[in-house]
Amino acid sequence: MEHLSYEEKLRELLLISQEKRRLWGDLVMVFQYLKRACKKDEERLWTRAWSDRTRRDGFRLRVVALGRNQPLKKEKPKWKSDYPMTDGQLRSKRDEFWDTAPAFEGRKEIWDALKAAAHAFESNDHELAQAIIDGANITLPHGALTECYDELGNRYQLPVYCLAPPINMIEEKGDLETLDIPDPPPNSGHECQLRLRLSTGKDLKLMVRSMDTVYHMKRRLHAVEGVEPGSQRWFFSGRPLADKMKLEELKIPKDYVVQVIVSQPLANPTPVEN
């Protein structure tokens, strides 16, 4: 194909030129505006200009510069978490988003491409991120992955925590610090059932005691399902649960579900000793 011109190569590979892709991005933006999906961009897309050549109110609508398909900017977003976050908690939050993202509006293959592009972007491999975006025909009106569109006009929004860590990151607690959590007295507190939903898709009821800490409940789950405590991240109502927190302090209503993000494949369950 070396002897072919640029236009002939595009036709041979069934690709469109960058100029046409930018035009497509403009059309996508107008389409989204007409659907009122881009309400916040109204001031940037349209303006009302004074004119004495119009009837009645003397105002006319004129089009200003549309948001073209911009190249991916290298600047990473800066943000602050509502609570100090460890690296493990950030990974869990991202895993939770990417696990549920295909259920949102859009196409799974585009979500997969965005996940790969976000990973390359955070790793400072901007050329790879741009190549992934171009290969998936993703349009970036503002040059950022926080808002983008596919070739069908579907809108995709990535949260900032998938693109960069927060400015208030804290150091991960080591295993030795976790082991300092004292065991609760035998048979302390009352026994109850806790409903868990694992990221593997399994729901179960775990027998725990009200004086158990989150770490000791993780050990109980390990005895039943074979998931190492260090590979479990517990969440309730979107809030991560620290290992030292006691069940009675969490005030989880009866029959409410605790989310457990598992960061490793399930091993063979360990038999529970009587």
C-alpha positions in Angstrom: 0.0 0.0 0.0 3.0 2.3 0.0 2.3 3.5 -3.5 -1.3 4.6 -2.5 -2.2 8.2 -1.6 -3.5 9.1 1.9 -7.1 9.2 0.7 -6.7 5.8 -1.2 -5.2 4.2 1.9 -8.2 5.4 4.0 -10.6 3.9 1.5 -8.7 0.7 1.3 -8.7 0.4 5.1 -12.4 1.5 5.4 -11.3 4.5 7.5 -12.4 8.1 7.5 -10.1 11.1 7.5 -9.4 13.2 10.6 -11.2 16.2 9.0 -14.4 14.1 8.6 -14.1 12.8 12.1 -13.9 16.3 13.4 -17.0 17.1 11.4 -18.7 14.1 12.8 -17.8 15.3 16.3 -19.5 18.6 15.5 -22.6 16.9 14.4 -22.6 14.7 17.5 -22.5 17.8 19.7 -25.4 19.4 17.9 -27.4 16.2 18.1 -26.7 15.9 21.8 -27.7 19.6 22.3 -31.0 19.1 20.5 -31.6 16.1 22.7 -30.9 18.4 25.7 -28.1 16.1 26.8 -25.6 18.9 26.6 -27.6 21.6 28.4 -24.5 22.9 30.2 -22.8 23.6 26.8 -25.6 25.9 25.7 -23.6 29.1 26.2 -20.6 27.7 24.3 -22.6 26.3 21.4 -25.1 29.1 20.8 -25.3 32.8 21.6 -27.9 35.5 21.2 -26.5 38.5 19.2 -28.2 41.8 18.7 -29.3 42.5 15.2 -31.6 45.1 13.6 -32.3 42.8 10.7 -34.6 40.5 12.6 -38.2 40.9 13.4 -39.9 41.4 16.8 -37.4 41.3 19.6 -34.4 42.2 17.5 -32.4 39.2 18.6 -31.1 36.4 16.5 -29.4 33.1 17.2 -26.0 32.5 15.7 -23.7 29.5 15.9 -20.4 30.0 17.6 -17.4 27.7 17.5 -18.7 24.1 18.0 -16.8 21.7 20.2 -14.6 19.9 17.7 -12.9 16.6 18.4 -10.0 17.7 20.5 -6.8 15.6 21.1 -6.4 14.2 24.6 -4.9 16.7 26.9 -2.0 15.6 29.0 -3.0 17.5 32.2 -4.4 15.2 34.8 -7.5 16.3 36.8 -6.8 17.4 40.4 -9.5 16.4 42.9 -10.0 15.8 46.6 -11.8 12.9 48.0 -14.6 13.3 50.6 -12.4 11.2 53.0 -8.7 10.3 53.0 -8.3 7.4 50.7 -5.8 4.6 50.5 -4.5 3.1 47.3 -6.5 -0.1 47.9 -9.7 1.9 48.5 -9.1 3.8 45.2 -8.6 0.5 43.3 -11.8 -0.9 44.8 -13.8 2.3 43.9 -12.5 2.0 40.3 -13.2 -1.7 40.1 -16.8 -1.0 41.3 -17.3 1.6 38.6 -15.8 -0.5 35.7 -17.8 -3.5 36.8 -21.1 -1.6 36.6 -20.3 0.8 33.7 -21.5 -1.5 30.9 -25.0 -1.4 32.6 -25.1 2.4 31.9 -26.1 3.9 28.6 -23.6 3.1 25.9 -21.8 0.1 24.3 -19.6 -2.4 26.2 -16.8 -2.3 23.6 -16.6 1.5 24.1 -16.5 1.2 27.8 -13.7 -1.4 27.5 -11.8 1.0 25.2 -12.2 3.8 27.7 -11.0 1.7 30.5 -7.8 0.9 28.5 -7.4 4.5 27.6 -7.8 5.7 31.2 -5.2 3.2 32.3 -2.7 4.4 29.7 -3.5 8.0 30.5 -2.8 7.6 34.2 0.5 5.7 33.3 1.5 8.8 31.2 1.4 6.9 28.0 -0.6 9.6 26.1 0.3 8.2 22.7 -1.3 4.8 23.5 -4.3 6.5 25.1 -4.8 8.6 22.0 -4.4 5.6 19.7 -7.1 3.7 21.6 -9.4 6.6 21.4 -8.9 7.0 17.7 -9.2 3.3 17.0 -12.6 3.2 18.8 -13.8 6.4 17.0 -14.4 8.2 20.3 -14.9 11.9 20.2 -13.5 14.2 22.9 -15.2 17.6 22.6 -13.1 19.1 25.5 -10.0 17.0 25.1 -10.7 15.0 28.3 -12.0 11.6 29.1 -14.5 13.0 31.6 -16.9 13.5 28.7 -16.8 11.8 25.3 -19.0 10.3 22.6 -19.0 7.3 20.3 -19.8 7.4 16.6 -23.5 6.8 17.3 -23.8 9.8 19.6 -23.9 8.0 22.9 -22.4 10.0 25.7 -19.9 8.5 28.2 -18.6 10.2 31.4 -15.7 8.9 33.4 -15.3 10.0 37.0 -12.1 11.8 37.9 -11.1 9.0 40.3 -10.6 6.7 37.3 -8.1 9.1 35.8 -6.0 10.3 38.7 -5.6 9.7 42.4 -6.9 12.3 44.9 -4.6 14.9 46.5 -5.5 13.5 49.9 -4.2 10.0 49.4 -3.0 8.3 52.5 -0.5 5.4 52.9 -1.9 1.9 52.9 -2.0 0.1 56.2 0.4 -2.8 56.3 -0.4 -6.3 57.3 1.4 -6.0 60.6 -0.8 -3.0 61.6 -3.9 -5.0 60.7 -2.7 -7.9 62.8 -2.6 -5.5 65.8 -6.5 -5.6 66.0 -7.3 -7.5 69.1 -9.7 -10.5 68.9 -13.0 -9.9 70.5 -13.8 -11.9 73.7 -15.3 -15.3 73.0 -19.1 -15.2 72.5 -19.1 -11.5 73.0 -22.1 -9.6 71.7 -25.1 -11.3 70.1 -25.0 -13.5 67.0 -26.7 -12.3 63.8 -26.7 -12.7 60.0 -25.1 -10.2 57.7 -26.1 -10.1 54.1 -23.1 -9.8 51.7 -22.9 -9.4 48.0 -19.6 -10.3 46.4 -18.3 -8.6 43.3 -18.2 -12.1 41.8 -22.0 -12.0 41.7 -22.6 -14.3 44.7 -25.0 -13.4 47.5 -24.7 -15.0 50.9 -25.6 -14.7 54.6 -22.6 -14.7 57.0 -23.0 -15.5 60.7 -21.2 -12.8 62.7 -21.3 -11.3 66.2 -22.1 -7.7 67.0 -18.7 -7.2 68.7 -16.8 -8.4 65.5 -14.6 -5.9 63.7 -14.7 -5.7 60.0 -11.3 -7.5 59.9 -12.7 -10.4 61.9 -15.8 -10.6 59.7 -13.4 -10.8 56.7 -11.7 -13.7 58.4 -15.1 -15.4 58.8 -15.8 -14.9 55.1 -12.4 -16.3 54.4 -13.3 -19.5 56.3 -16.5 -19.9 54.3 -15.5 -18.7 50.8 -11.7 -18.9 50.8 -11.1 -15.2 50.0 -8.1 -13.8 51.8 -8.9 -10.9 54.1 -6.4 -8.7 52.3 -8.2 -9.2 49.1 -11.5 -8.1 50.4 -12.8 -4.5 50.3 -16.1 -3.9 52.2 -18.5 -1.1 51.4 -21.9 0.0 52.8 -23.9 2.7 51.2 -20.9 3.7 49.1 -18.7 4.1 52.1 -15.6 1.9 52.7 -15.5 0.1 56.0 -12.2 0.2 57.9 -10.9 -3.0 59.4 -11.0 -1.6 63.0 -14.7 -0.7 62.9 -17.0 -2.9 64.9 -20.3 -4.2 63.5 -22.3 -2.5 66.3 -20.7 0.8 65.3 -21.7 0.5 61.7 -25.5 0.5 62.5 -26.4 -1.6 59.4 -30.2 -2.1 59.3 -31.5 -5.6 59.1 -31.6 -7.2 55.7 -29.4 -4.4 54.2 -26.6 -5.6 51.9 -22.9 -5.0 52.4 -20.9 -4.9 49.1 -17.6 -6.9 49.1 -15.2 -6.2 46.3 -12.9 -9.3 45.7 -9.6 -8.5 44.1 -8.6 -12.2 43.4 -10.2 -15.3 42.1 -12.0 -17.4 44.7 -10.0 -20.3 46.0 -11.5 -23.6 47.2 -13.5 -22.9 50.4 -11.9 -23.8 53.6 -13.9 -26.2 55.8 -15.4 -24.5 58.8 -14.3 -26.1 62.1 -17.0 -27.0 64.5 
